[in-house]
């Protein structure tokens, strides 16, 4: 099997190198999850994360749900039956941006009061993140962006019981002390230059 996959990968890379239509450069739109219990997952994604059911397809055990929080997207998440009871999640994370640090702290406190266990909070420098398991063990990331790009290796734990002011001070200090850190505007300028160079060969 490994030989077959290696051959396929080599062929794909060869085709991509000579085909002017590749890479395709698509924009991400939505994702679909196979679930064990549709009612339980519907309640979590709607009641906790605030999604709306925009459509239902099928009936009974074969029903699929289309969820969205955007007027521009009919569905951002699809929940479909089909995940075995004994199967582990293969999702690394599903990430949602929160508007402010205050709202992230409020979310942490609300989820704690609901008795949600297994949460982790991290300061990535470039973002503050709260990781929450959904009812079937998929990791949900709730995050807020900061003013800084900080190399990922600088990530530390984050105490969301602290004040906003203290968290911001700690993050600015992290950026100042970590080589390679810069403002997001500086990072975007460098990334734009890199993409322009790739586009022009």
MARDOLO-295444 format. One record per residue: x, y, z of N, C-alpha, C in turn; residue in one letter; residue number from 0. Coordinates in steps of 0.02 Angstrom, whole numbers, plus 50000, padded with zeros to 5 digits. Layout:
% MARDOLO-295444
PT, X, Y, Z, X, Y, Z, X, Y, Z, A, NUM $
...
//
This chain:
% MARDOLO-295444
PT, 50041, 49940, 50000, 50000, 50000, 50000, 50043, 50063, 50000, X, 0 $
PT, 50098, 50063, 50040, 50141, 50121, 50042, 50173, 50136, 49974, X, 1 $
PT, 50190, 50082, 49937, 50219, 50091, 49870, 50168, 50123, 49823, X, 2 $
PT, 50104, 50101, 49829, 50051, 50128, 49786, 50042, 50202, 49801, X, 3 $
PT, 50040, 50220, 49866, 50031, 50289, 49885, 50090, 50332, 49862, X, 4 $
PT, 50150, 50305, 49868, 50209, 50342, 49846, 50207, 50355, 49771, X, 5 $
PT, 50187, 50304, 49733, 50182, 50312, 49660, 50129, 50364, 49642, X, 6 $
PT, 50072, 50361, 49676, 50018, 50408, 49664, 50041, 50479, 49679, X, 7 $
PT, 50075, 50488, 49736, 50099, 50555, 49755, 50149, 50582, 49705, X, 8 $
PT, 50194, 50540, 49682, 50244, 50561, 49633, 50212, 50582, 49568, X, 9 $
PT, 50162, 50542, 49546, 50127, 50558, 49484, 50089, 50623, 49490, X, 10 $
PT, 50056, 50633, 49547, 50018, 50695, 49557, 50064, 50755, 49556, X, 11 $
PT, 50121, 50751, 49589, 50168, 50807, 49590, 50196, 50821, 49521, X, 12 $
PT, 50207, 50769, 49482, 50233, 50778, 49414, 50181, 50814, 49371, X, 13 $
PT, 50118, 50793, 49376, 50065, 50825, 49338, 50058, 50898, 49358, X, 14 $
PT, 50060, 50910, 49424, 50052, 50979, 49448, 50108, 51024, 49424, X, 15 $
PT, 50168, 50997, 49416, 50225, 51038, 49396, 50221, 51060, 49323, X, 16 $
PT, 50183, 51025, 49282, 50180, 51042, 49210, 50111, 51067, 49189, X, 17 $
PT, 50063, 51068, 49234, 49996, 51090, 49218, 49985, 51161, 49243, X, 18 $
PT, 49974, 51208, 49197, 49968, 51278, 49216, 49906, 51293, 49257, X, 19 $
PT, 49857, 51246, 49258, 49796, 51255, 49297, 49806, 51238, 49370, X, 20 $
PT, 49865, 51211, 49387, 49879, 51192, 49456, 49935, 51235, 49484, X, 21 $
PT, 49935, 51252, 49549, 49884, 51233, 49598, 49818, 51270, 49588, X, 22 $
PT, 49763, 51240, 49611, 49697, 51267, 49599, 49682, 51330, 49640, X, 23 $
PT, 49711, 51336, 49700, 49702, 51394, 49744, 49628, 51407, 49761, X, 24 $
PT, 49592, 51357, 49786, 49521, 51368, 49803, 49514, 51406, 49868, X, 25 $
PT, 49455, 51434, 49880, 49438, 51465, 49944, 49399, 51414, 49985, X, 26 $
PT, 49416, 51410, 50049, 49381, 51362, 50092, 49309, 51384, 50103, X, 27 $
PT, 49262, 51337, 50101, 49192, 51354, 50108, 49159, 51321, 50169, X, 28 $
PT, 49160, 51255, 50174, 49125, 51221, 50228, 49155, 51152, 50240, X, 29 $
PT, 49135, 51120, 50294, 49158, 51053, 50309, 49099, 51010, 50331, X, 30 $
PT, 49106, 50945, 50322, 49055, 50897, 50342, 49083, 50849, 50393, X, 31 $
PT, 49043, 50833, 50443, 49063, 50786, 50496, 49016, 50726, 50497, X, 32 $
PT, 49045, 50666, 50496, 49005, 50607, 50512, 48996, 50605, 50588, X, 33 $
PT, 48935, 50592, 50611, 48922, 50595, 50683, 48890, 50530, 50707, X, 34 $
PT, 48896, 50519, 50772, 48864, 50461, 50804, 48792, 50476, 50822, X, 35 $
PT, 48781, 50535, 50852, 48713, 50554, 50874, 48697, 50623, 50845, X, 36 $
PT, 48653, 50625, 50796, 48635, 50689, 50765, 48601, 50736, 50814, X, 37 $
PT, 48552, 50713, 50855, 48519, 50759, 50902, 48568, 50791, 50952, X, 38 $
PT, 48615, 50752, 50978, 48662, 50778, 51027, 48707, 50830, 50994, X, 39 $
PT, 48733, 50815, 50935, 48777, 50861, 50900, 48740, 50924, 50878, X, 40 $
PT, 48677, 50916, 50858, 48637, 50975, 50839, 48630, 51022, 50898, X, 41 $
PT, 48616, 50995, 50956, 48608, 51038, 51016, 48673, 51075, 51032, X, 42 $
PT, 48730, 51040, 51026, 48794, 51072, 51043, 48809, 51128, 50993, X, 43 $
PT, 48805, 51113, 50929, 48825, 51162, 50879, 48776, 51221, 50875, X, 44 $
PT, 48713, 51209, 50892, 48663, 51263, 50890, 48658, 51299, 50958, X, 45 $
PT, 48652, 51262, 51012, 48641, 51293, 51077, 48704, 51321, 51109, X, 46 $
PT, 48762, 51289, 51096, 48825, 51312, 51126, 48863, 51359, 51079, X, 47 $
PT, 48870, 51339, 51015, 48908, 51380, 50968, 48866, 51431, 50930, X, 48 $
PT, 48800, 51422, 50931, 48757, 51472, 50901, 48743, 51465, 50827, X, 49 $
PT, 48753, 51405, 50799, 48736, 51394, 50729, 48660, 51387, 50721, X, 50 $
PT, 48637, 51397, 50660, 48567, 51388, 50643, 48560, 51332, 50592, X, 51 $
PT, 48508, 51291, 50598, 48494, 51240, 50548, 48462, 51275, 50489, X, 52 $
PT, 48495, 51274, 50431, 48467, 51306, 50371, 48428, 51257, 50328, X, 53 $
PT, 48443, 51193, 50334, 48407, 51142, 50296, 48416, 51074, 50327, X, 54 $
PT, 48370, 51030, 50312, 48374, 50959, 50332, 48363, 50917, 50269, X, 55 $
PT, 48401, 50863, 50263, 48394, 50819, 50205, 48386, 50748, 50230, X, 56 $
PT, 48335, 50713, 50205, 48324, 50644, 50225, 48280, 50640, 50287, X, 57 $
PT, 48271, 50579, 50310, 48227, 50567, 50368, 48258, 50516, 50415, X, 58 $
PT, 48237, 50519, 50478, 48257, 50469, 50527, 48332, 50463, 50534, X, 59 $
PT, 48356, 50401, 50531, 48427, 50387, 50542, 48470, 50413, 50485, X, 60 $
PT, 48440, 50432, 50429, 48479, 50454, 50371, 48476, 50530, 50361, X, 61 $
PT, 48449, 50566, 50411, 48443, 50639, 50404, 48510, 50673, 50408, X, 62 $
PT, 48520, 50724, 50366, 48579, 50766, 50369, 48557, 50837, 50386, X, 63 $
PT, 48601, 50873, 50423, 48586, 50942, 50442, 48636, 50989, 50411, X, 64 $
PT, 48611, 51046, 50387, 48654, 51099, 50360, 48652, 51157, 50408, X, 65 $
PT, 48710, 51180, 50431, 48715, 51232, 50482, 48754, 51292, 50457, X, 66 $
PT, 48733, 51351, 50479, 48770, 51412, 50459, 48760, 51466, 50510, X, 67 $
PT, 48809, 51513, 50511, 48804, 51575, 50548, 48816, 51635, 50502, X, 68 $
PT, 48816, 51623, 50438, 48833, 51676, 50389, 48776, 51685, 50339, X, 69 $
PT, 48759, 51748, 50326, 48709, 51763, 50274, 48735, 51747, 50205, X, 70 $
PT, 48801, 51741, 50198, 48831, 51728, 50133, 48842, 51654, 50119, X, 71 $
PT, 48832, 51612, 50170, 48845, 51540, 50162, 48783, 51501, 50184, X, 72 $
PT, 48754, 51463, 50138, 48696, 51421, 50155, 48716, 51371, 50209, X, 73 $
PT, 48776, 51343, 50204, 48800, 51299, 50257, 48875, 51306, 50265, X, 74 $
PT, 48896, 51307, 50327, 48967, 51308, 50345, 48987, 51241, 50375, X, 75 $
PT, 48939, 51206, 50404, 48950, 51139, 50432, 48893, 51094, 50411, X, 76 $
PT, 48909, 51033, 50393, 48859, 50982, 50379, 48868, 50925, 50429, X, 77 $
PT, 48815, 50906, 50462, 48816, 50849, 50508, 48779, 50791, 50475, X, 78 $
PT, 48813, 50735, 50469, 48783, 50677, 50435, 48794, 50614, 50475, X, 79 $
PT, 48746, 50568, 50476, 48754, 50505, 50512, 48807, 50462, 50477, X, 80 $
PT, 48837, 50417, 50516, 48885, 50371, 50484, 48947, 50356, 50524, X, 81 $
PT, 48958, 50391, 50580, 49017, 50376, 50620, 49002, 50320, 50669, X, 82 $
PT, 49045, 50270, 50669, 49036, 50212, 50713, 49044, 50232, 50786, X, 83 $
PT, 49008, 50198, 50830, 49010, 50214, 50901, 49080, 50207, 50931, X, 84 $
PT, 49119, 50161, 50904, 49185, 50147, 50932, 49241, 50185, 50899, X, 85 $
PT, 49225, 50225, 50848, 49279, 50258, 50810, 49302, 50321, 50847, X, 86 $
PT, 49368, 50332, 50845, 49396, 50393, 50875, 49393, 50450, 50825, X, 87 $
PT, 49394, 50511, 50851, 49393, 50569, 50807, 49460, 50574, 50769, X, 88 $
PT, 49456, 50591, 50706, 49517, 50605, 50667, 49524, 50679, 50653, X, 89 $
PT, 49482, 50720, 50685, 49484, 50792, 50677, 49538, 50821, 50722, X, 90 $
PT, 49585, 50859, 50694, 49634, 50893, 50736, 49601, 50951, 50773, X, 91 $
PT, 49566, 50994, 50736, 49528, 51047, 50767, 49482, 51080, 50716, X, 92 $
PT, 49427, 51107, 50741, 49382, 51149, 50701, 49382, 51217, 50736, X, 93 $
PT, 49403, 51269, 50701, 49417, 51333, 50734, 49366, 51386, 50718, X, 94 $
PT, 49346, 51423, 50770, 49299, 51478, 50764, 49328, 51540, 50796, X, 95 $
PT, 49324, 51596, 50761, 49351, 51659, 50787, 49300, 51694, 50831, X, 96 $
PT, 49322, 51717, 50889, 49281, 51755, 50935, 49301, 51829, 50928, X, 97 $
PT, 49254, 51875, 50939, 49266, 51945, 50925, 49317, 51978, 50971, X, 98 $
PT, 49314, 51963, 51036, 49357, 51997, 51084, 49382, 51949, 51137, X, 99 $
PT, 49436, 51970, 51170, 49462, 51931, 51226, 49411, 51925, 51282, X, 100 $
PT, 49373, 51979, 51294, 49322, 51977, 51345, 49271, 51922, 51332, X, 101 $
PT, 49251, 51915, 51268, 49202, 51864, 51250, 49232, 51794, 51256, X, 102 $
PT, 49297, 51788, 51244, 49330, 51722, 51253, 49330, 51703, 51327, X, 103 $
PT, 49346, 51751, 51370, 49345, 51739, 51442, 49274, 51721, 51465, X, 104 $
PT, 49225, 51758, 51439, 49155, 51743, 51457, 49135, 51673, 51434, X, 105 $
PT, 49159, 51653, 51374, 49143, 51586, 51348, 49173, 51533, 51393, X, 106 $
PT, 49235, 51543, 51415, 49268, 51496, 51460, 49229, 51489, 51525, X, 107 $
PT, 49208, 51545, 51553, 49171, 51544, 51616, 49103, 51509, 51607, X, 108 $
PT, 49069, 51524, 51551, 49003, 51493, 51539, 49009, 51418, 51530, X, 109 $
PT, 49060, 51396, 51492, 49069, 51324, 51480, 49089, 51289, 51544, X, 110 $
PT, 49129, 51322, 51585, 49148, 51294, 51650, 49087, 51284, 51694, X, 111 $
PT, 49042, 51334, 51694, 48981, 51329, 51734, 48935, 51273, 51708, X, 112 $
PT, 48939, 51259, 51642, 48899, 51205, 51614, 48928, 51136, 51630, X, 113 $
PT, 48988, 51135, 51659, 49019, 51072, 51677, 49058, 51040, 51621, X, 114 $
PT, 49075, 51079, 51569, 49115, 51052, 51514, 49185, 51036, 51539, X, 115 $
PT, 49208, 50975, 51527, 49275, 50955, 51550, 49321, 50947, 51491, X, 116 $
PT, 49385, 50942, 51506, 49435, 50930, 51453, 49454, 50992, 51414, X, 117 $
PT, 49438, 51052, 51439, 49456, 51113, 51404, 49530, 51130, 51416, X, 118 $
PT, 49561, 51161, 51365, 49629, 51186, 51371, 49632, 51256, 51342, X, 119 $
PT, 49670, 51300, 51372, 49679, 51368, 51346, 49753, 51381, 51334, X, 120 $
PT, 49768, 51412, 51277, 49837, 51423, 51257, 49847, 51494, 51232, X, 121 $
PT, 49906, 51522, 51248, 49926, 51586, 51220, 49977, 51572, 51165, X, 122 $
PT, 49955, 51580, 51102, 49999, 51568, 51045, 50039, 51630, 51025, X, 123 $
PT, 50028, 51684, 51061, 50061, 51747, 51042, 50021, 51784, 50990, X, 124 $
PT, 50008, 51751, 50934, 49967, 51780, 50881, 49893, 51771, 50893, X, 125 $
PT, 49876, 51729, 50941, 49805, 51718, 50957, 49800, 51690, 51028, X, 126 $
PT, 49742, 51701, 51057, 49724, 51669, 51121, 49672, 51617, 51105, X, 127 $
PT, 49682, 51555, 51128, 49639, 51500, 51107, 49612, 51461, 51166, X, 128 $
PT, 49549, 51441, 51159, 49517, 51396, 51206, 49496, 51334, 51167, X, 129 $
PT, 49520, 51275, 51187, 49504, 51213, 51153, 49452, 51175, 51193, X, 130 $
PT, 49397, 51158, 51159, 49339, 51128, 51192, 49320, 51065, 51155, X, 131 $
PT, 49313, 51008, 51189, 49289, 50947, 51154, 49213, 50951, 51142, X, 132 $
PT, 49191, 50935, 51081, 49119, 50931, 51070, 49094, 50864, 51098, X, 133 $
PT, 49030, 50849, 51096, 49005, 50788, 51128, 49034, 50723, 51101, X, 134 $
PT, 49063, 50725, 51040, 49091, 50663, 51012, 49167, 50666, 51008, X, 135 $
PT, 49198, 50712, 51046, 49270, 50712, 51051, 49308, 50751, 50998, X, 136 $
PT, 49273, 50786, 50953, 49307, 50829, 50906, 49329, 50893, 50942, X, 137 $
PT, 49389, 50915, 50929, 49415, 50974, 50963, 49391, 51038, 50929, X, 138 $
PT, 49357, 51081, 50967, 49334, 51146, 50943, 49382, 51198, 50970, X, 139 $
PT, 49410, 51240, 50926, 49451, 51295, 50949, 49411, 51360, 50944, X, 140 $
PT, 49407, 51396, 50999, 49380, 51464, 51000, 49439, 51511, 51010, X, 141 $
PT, 49449, 51558, 50964, 49510, 51598, 50969, 49497, 51671, 50954, X, 142 $
PT, 49543, 51713, 50980, 49543, 51785, 50967, 49613, 51803, 50941, X, 143 $
PT, 49616, 51840, 50887, 49681, 51861, 50862, 49709, 51918, 50904, X, 144 $
PT, 49776, 51921, 50908, 49810, 51976, 50942, 49840, 52023, 50889, X, 145 $
PT, 49879, 52072, 50912, 49911, 52118, 50866, 49977, 52091, 50839, X, 146 $
PT, 49997, 52032, 50863, 50065, 52009, 50849, 50066, 51943, 50811, X, 147 $
PT, 50117, 51935, 50768, 50136, 51869, 50745, 50194, 51847, 50789, X, 148 $
PT, 50188, 51788, 50819, 50240, 51760, 50861, 50252, 51688, 50836, X, 149 $
PT, 50315, 51668, 50824, 50329, 51600, 50801, 50295, 51548, 50846, X, 150 $
PT, 50267, 51495, 50817, 50226, 51447, 50855, 50260, 51414, 50914, X, 151 $
PT, 50327, 51408, 50911, 50362, 51373, 50966, 50358, 51410, 51032, X, 152 $
PT, 50337, 51473, 51030, 50333, 51513, 51092, 50268, 51501, 51130, X, 153 $
PT, 50223, 51461, 51104, 50158, 51449, 51135, 50164, 51427, 51208, X, 154 $
PT, 50122, 51456, 51250, 50120, 51438, 51321, 50048, 51428, 51343, X, 155 $
PT, 50039, 51404, 51403, 49973, 51398, 51431, 49942, 51466, 51443, X, 156 $
PT, 49877, 51469, 51448, 49842, 51532, 51458, 49791, 51524, 51515, X, 157 $
PT, 49796, 51568, 51564, 49749, 51568, 51620, 49693, 51618, 51605, X, 158 $
PT, 49634, 51592, 51586, 49579, 51636, 51569, 49541, 51662, 51631, X, 159 $
PT, 49568, 51647, 51690, 49541, 51678, 51751, 49575, 51745, 51765, X, 160 $
PT, 49627, 51760, 51726, 49662, 51824, 51733, 49623, 51880, 51699, X, 161 $
PT, 49643, 51942, 51714, 49612, 52000, 51683, 49634, 52007, 51610, X, 162 $
PT, 49594, 52041, 51570, 49613, 52055, 51501, 49679, 52094, 51499, X, 163 $
PT, 49686, 52143, 51543, 49745, 52185, 51543, 49808, 52144, 51554, X, 164 $
PT, 49806, 52098, 51602, 49865, 52057, 51617, 49881, 52010, 51559, X, 165 $
PT, 49831, 51980, 51529, 49842, 51936, 51472, 49874, 51974, 51414, X, 166 $
PT, 49851, 52035, 51401, 49879, 52076, 51348, 49952, 52094, 51363, X, 167 $
PT, 49966, 52111, 51425, 50035, 52128, 51445, 50081, 52068, 51436, X, 168 $
PT, 50059, 52009, 51457, 50099, 51949, 51450, 50113, 51933, 51376, X, 169 $
PT, 50063, 51945, 51334, 50071, 51930, 51263, 50119, 51978, 51229, X, 170 $
PT, 50114, 52042, 51246, 50160, 52091, 51218, 50232, 52076, 51239, X, 171 $
PT, 50241, 52055, 51301, 50307, 52037, 51326, 50333, 51975, 51288, X, 172 $
PT, 50289, 51926, 51276, 50308, 51867, 51237, 50333, 51887, 51168, X, 173 $
PT, 50298, 51933, 51136, 50317, 51955, 51069, 50385, 51991, 51070, X, 174 $
PT, 50395, 52031, 51121, 50458, 52069, 51126, 50517, 52023, 51139, X, 175 $
PT, 50506, 51967, 51173, 50561, 51923, 51193, 50572, 51865, 51146, X, 176 $
PT, 50528, 51856, 51097, 50534, 51799, 51051, 50561, 51821, 50984, X, 177 $
PT, 50621, 51799, 50964, 50649, 51817, 50899, 50603, 51797, 50842, X, 178 $
PT, 50597, 51840, 50792, 50554, 51825, 50735, 50484, 51853, 50742, X, 179 $
PT, 50468, 51880, 50800, 50401, 51910, 50810, 50397, 51976, 50772, X, 180 $
PT, 50336, 51993, 50752, 50324, 52056, 50717, 50250, 52072, 50721, X, 181 $
PT, 50231, 52131, 50699, 50159, 52145, 50696, 50129, 52104, 50639, X, 182 $
PT, 50063, 52094, 50642, 50030, 52057, 50588, 50037, 52093, 50521, X, 183 $
PT, 50038, 52160, 50523, 50047, 52197, 50461, 50115, 52182, 50430, X, 184 $
PT, 50166, 52178, 50472, 50232, 52160, 50446, 50233, 52089, 50418, X, 185 $
PT, 50200, 52043, 50452, 50196, 51974, 50428, 50160, 51971, 50361, X, 186 $
PT, 50105, 52008, 50354, 50066, 52007, 50292, 50107, 52035, 50234, X, 187 $
PT, 50146, 52086, 50247, 50187, 52114, 50194, 50239, 52063, 50170, X, 188 $
PT, 50269, 52027, 50216, 50318, 51975, 50198, 50284, 51918, 50160, X, 189 $
PT, 50224, 51898, 50183, 50189, 51843, 50150, 50166, 51864, 50080, X, 190 $
PT, 50144, 51927, 50073, 50123, 51952, 50007, 50182, 51950, 49958, X, 191 $
PT, 50241, 51970, 49982, 50301, 51969, 49941, 50317, 51897, 49919, X, 192 $
PT, 50310, 51850, 49965, 50324, 51780, 49949, 50275, 51754, 49897, X, 193 $
PT, 50210, 51771, 49904, 50161, 51748, 49855, 50172, 51780, 49787, X, 194 $
PT, 50190, 51844, 49787, 50204, 51879, 49723, 50263, 51846, 49687, X, 195 $
PT, 50314, 51828, 49725, 50373, 51796, 49695, 50354, 51728, 49666, X, 196 $
PT, 50310, 51690, 49700, 50288, 51625, 49674, 50247, 51634, 49611, X, 197 $
PT, 50203, 51685, 49610, 50160, 51697, 49552, 50200, 51715, 49490, X, 198 $
PT, 50257, 51748, 49501, 50297, 51770, 49444, 50357, 51725, 49430, X, 199 $
PT, 50355, 51666, 49463, 50407, 51617, 49450, 50474, 51635, 49479, X, 200 $
//
